[in-house]
Every structure is written in C-alpha cells, then in structure tokens.
Amino acid sequence: MDTDVLIVGAGPTGLMLANQLARRGVRTLLIDRHAGPSRETRALGVQARTLEIYAKLGIVDRALALGTRGTGANIWAEGRWMARVPLGETGRGVTPYPYILILGQDDNERIMGDRLRDFGQSIQWNTELVGLEQDADRVAATLKLPDGTARQLAAAWVAGCDGAHSAVRELSSIPFVGAPYEHVFFVADTEVTGSMVPDQVNVYLWRQGFHLFFPMRGANHWRIVGILPPALRGRDDVTFEAVMPSVRAEAGAELSFKACTWYSTYRIHHRRAARFRDRRCFLLGDAAHIHSPVGAQGMNTGLQDAYNLAWKLALVTQGRADAALLDSYEDERVPVARRLLDTTDRAFRLVVSDGWLAGVLRTKLLARIAAFAMSRESIQRFAFRVISQTGIRYRASALSISPEGWPDDAPRAGDRFPWLRLKLRADGPVEDVFERLDDTRLTLIVVGQPPPSETVPLAGDLLRVLVILADRANDAELTRARLPQPSFYLLRPDGHVGLCGARVEADLIARYAADRLGLRPARAL
Ligand SMILES: Cc1cc2nc3c(=O)[nH]c(=O)nc-3n(C[C@H](O)[C@H](O)[C@H](O)COP(=O)(O)OP(=O)(O)OC[C@H]3O[C@@H](n4cnc5c(N)ncnc54)[C@H](O)[C@@H]3O)c2cc1C
C-alpha cells in the first residue's frame, strides 16, 4: 500500500483532514491540482465550533490574532437602522469564542498549511486525480503528475475534498442533486467609509435584494457581498464600478470608496451528493454539499466533516477499530448537510425573492420580526447555537446511546458536550474543561460519584477519566448546564457524547466501546 489515506484537494477541508490524521500518526498523501494555495479570500466567517477545533489543533491563537471578532449583526432597511442581532452576549457561557471570527479563507488555509508542515507533512501541488478503481482491500488511483506523466498509486482509503466539481464524486458515479440559483452574487474586498457599525456585520435589506458588509482586518476594510441588481443580470462583464451605484443607493449615499482589492461574481448552486461514501471513498466539504453563503456556514461545515471522519479513519487504519465505525460518518453528516441546505435555501429565498410583495416583506417586516425575535433570550440562544454550529448533534446516530427516561433538558448522547468551567482539584482553581479534553482519545467524565474501580480494558491508552468533584461552585455550573448528579458522560474524540447514564460501570463502557465503536480490546492487538 502506498498510503493509508489519499486526500484529494488541499482547500480548507483537505487541510483540516490532513492535519487531524497527521497528529494521530496516520500515513497520508495530500494532493492538489493547482500550483499553490488559493489567494482569494472567498469564505470569511469562522464559527465558534471551528474555533474550538482550531484550539485543539493549536492554531486558534494565530487565527484570533489575524481575524476580526464580529460580535453582532446590524440590520438596516432602506437606509434606516432597524435591529441588532447580538452574538457576543448570547454566546457567552456556550463557548470560549462567542462571536464570528472574520478571517478570510486564504488566511485559514495558510494557518492550517503551516501547522501541517509542523507535523512534517507537505502538499503535492500540480498533481491531479484522474482515475479511481476500487476492490475489497484498496483503491487504485491514477494521478497526473506535474510533468504530465501518470502514476498509479494504491491507497487504503480516499478522501474526496476536491470541491464542487469533485473528481472523486464523478469517478464514483455519485449524483450531485440540486440546481443553480438564478441570481448572480458579487463579492468585493473594499476600503470604504459609511454608515456601517464598526467591527460588526451590517446587513442592508432593500426592495430587490440585500448587501452584506463584513468587517475585515485593517481600518475601513469591508467585504461586501450582494446580488447583482436586475438591470445588470445576464451580463458577463459586470465590474465593481457598475455595481457601486446600487450599493450606494441602498447602503447610503455617503459611502465613500477608496479602493477595491478583489472583486468577483459567481453563480451559486444548492446541491448535495446522493451519498457521502462509495465503499473506500468518502466525500467531504464542497464535494459533498454546496449552498448559498447566507449564514457563513460552507467552509465551516467542510471543516467539521473532516473532524468527524478523522478520528474514525485513524482508529480504523491503526487496526484499533472495525471498519464498520466508518459507516457512522455518512449517517451523521448527511442529516447535517440536509438541514443546512434546507435552512440556507429558505433564508436565501427570503432575502432574494423578486416581486413587490417580497420586497415589502423584506424591508418592512423582516427587520421588525428580527428585532422582536432578538429581544427574546431563548430565540437569541437558539440562533447562536445554529449559526455558531455548536448546536450540531448526532442524537439519531448508532454511536449515540442515552438511557431510557434521561431528562429532556440534560445533555444527551449525540450532543456536543457543553463548555464548562469547573474545579477539578479540591485546592485548585476553576478550569476550562475543554482545555482538559484530549481529542485524540475518549474521555469519561464522572459527575458526583467515584470513577469505576476497575480499569476499562481499552487498547493503547485510549481512555482518559475526568472526575468532577462535589463542590458548591461546581454544583452551580452543573445546574446551569443541566448535568444530572450522579451521572457520567463518555465523550468521543470529537467532543460529542457517545454514551451517558447515571451510574458508571467499567463493564458498560467496555461494552459500548466494543459494540458501538467497534474498538478492539487491548489483548486483541
Ligand atoms: C467567490 C466565492 C465566495 C465564497 N464566499 C463564501 C462565504 O462568504 N462563506 C462561506 O462559508 N463560503 C463561501 N464560499 C464557499 C467556500 O469557499 C467553500 O465552501 C470552501 O472553499 C469549501 O472548501 P473545500 O476544501 O471543501 O473545497 P475547495 O476550497 O473548493 O477546495 C477543493 C480543492 O480541490 C482541488 N481539486 C479539485 N479537483 C481536483 C483533482 N481532481 N485532483 C486534485 N485536486 C483537485 C482544487 O484545486 C481545490 O484546491 C465562497 C466561494 C466562492 C467561490
């Protein structure tokens, strides 16, 4: 076998997968048909859940230093300020990163590329996947090399992180079901002054569409995203100068443009691969799902596809788990993509639909509804969990086991384990529990009871135990997060709960690990 995992595509999804596999010691080959990293900013919003994953990868500080924290979104309609959607305040207590980090895709790719080099791995540029054939034990891939010659390579698994026009998807004959939208987007990185609330997202709704202003690094730097006005549709040569009057008309005549460093138009589609896997080949990121950029979810969803698959692929390639564990990738990520496409499609149609009535709805009602909704804390919290992707859960997965009668409002199997700050030593300080989780292992969190007296027979130091002490400060935090006492939570490496219950027993954990995760006991290795 030439490599355990051939990763096709070194965009954000492929880079995340390569990093996660490299830090777990898996042999990979990362190829990309381009000559080097993309210089376009493209995606701009990094969500809180992605930042939590960046923290585990050791790159969050660099991302935070380079990005701008968007703590809220301001909604304007026909030139008047209407409402503010708070993100910072609402997310406090949910995550260490209660904001959207505005950081271009090129910066994200650079940071992940640098981290990959720390693990001694590099990207093979100018190398294109052109053929795939599978048998029971391996995939034979044909690569076109920089000098134009072809090379055959044997890989145990192939990860298609090769974007919307995925060769892995096409060569696996997986349909990409969906359609293009009729609207054409424009995106411009500008230096501009105007009515925008600094350091926050500004949404300008108008009768025939919308303009989004994202704060970028540097004084008066804004990314503007919008749809082309009707008069300019159907033309291929629309420049930013041609778009400017409509932006001024809706976002304020006082807008003063000093520079535009990048401008592009693009047609978007909403499509989902009919399957995310064909035997030994997987689809992740844009290869598996594409949708409107409303909500800044695209890049983040690809990064989480990679985080979901990486720990499973690592355990399987290292012979620690049965290959059946990989079935859960598709079972867990297809519903996430389906929901994402539904919600972004609905939101997108609402903000772009043509017609007089839709225009009135957008400019007169939408902002008022948003303002009313955002005055309610429960709606604010719900919105934050959806946008930040901290609310993604896999409750229906075969890997998720909660006991009968488990309280409805308590965290349960499939959920991302909540962010807690607790005292973990009687004489110690309050600590961030996320910092204590090792995402290359399983963690057993034991609350209000002693840990199991017997060792759980898991292979290769795969289980860490964290005991939450009985303490008044801890009680208040556990009550806030609605964790029952006594209880236990077995966390998967990606921080989602696999198994939970009241009384912890070594036997129960061992059975879950063998039956659900397909982990082999130490003596089997
Ligand atoms: C103009 C523009 C603006 C956008 N704005 C936003 C935004 O504001 N918010 C948002 O969330 N998303 C946005 N997106 C979408 C976002 O860029 C994607 O979701 C993200 O790039 C997906 O990452 P990926 O790694 O899955 O795929 P990609 O970034 O497309 O990477 C795929 C890689 O695979 C390589 N490749 C393809 N075929 C092969 C092959 N056969 N062999 C080898 N390599 C191959 C390509 O060269 C490429 O480097 C935007 C996209 C565009 C085009």
Residues whose N, C-alpha, C, O or C-beta is under 5 A from the ligand:
A	BS01	LIG	V8 G9 A10 G11 P12 T13 G14 I31 D32 R33 H34 R42 A43 L44 T127 E128 L129 C161 D162 G163 A164 A167 Y266 L284 G285 D286 A287 P293 A296 Q297 G298 M299 G302
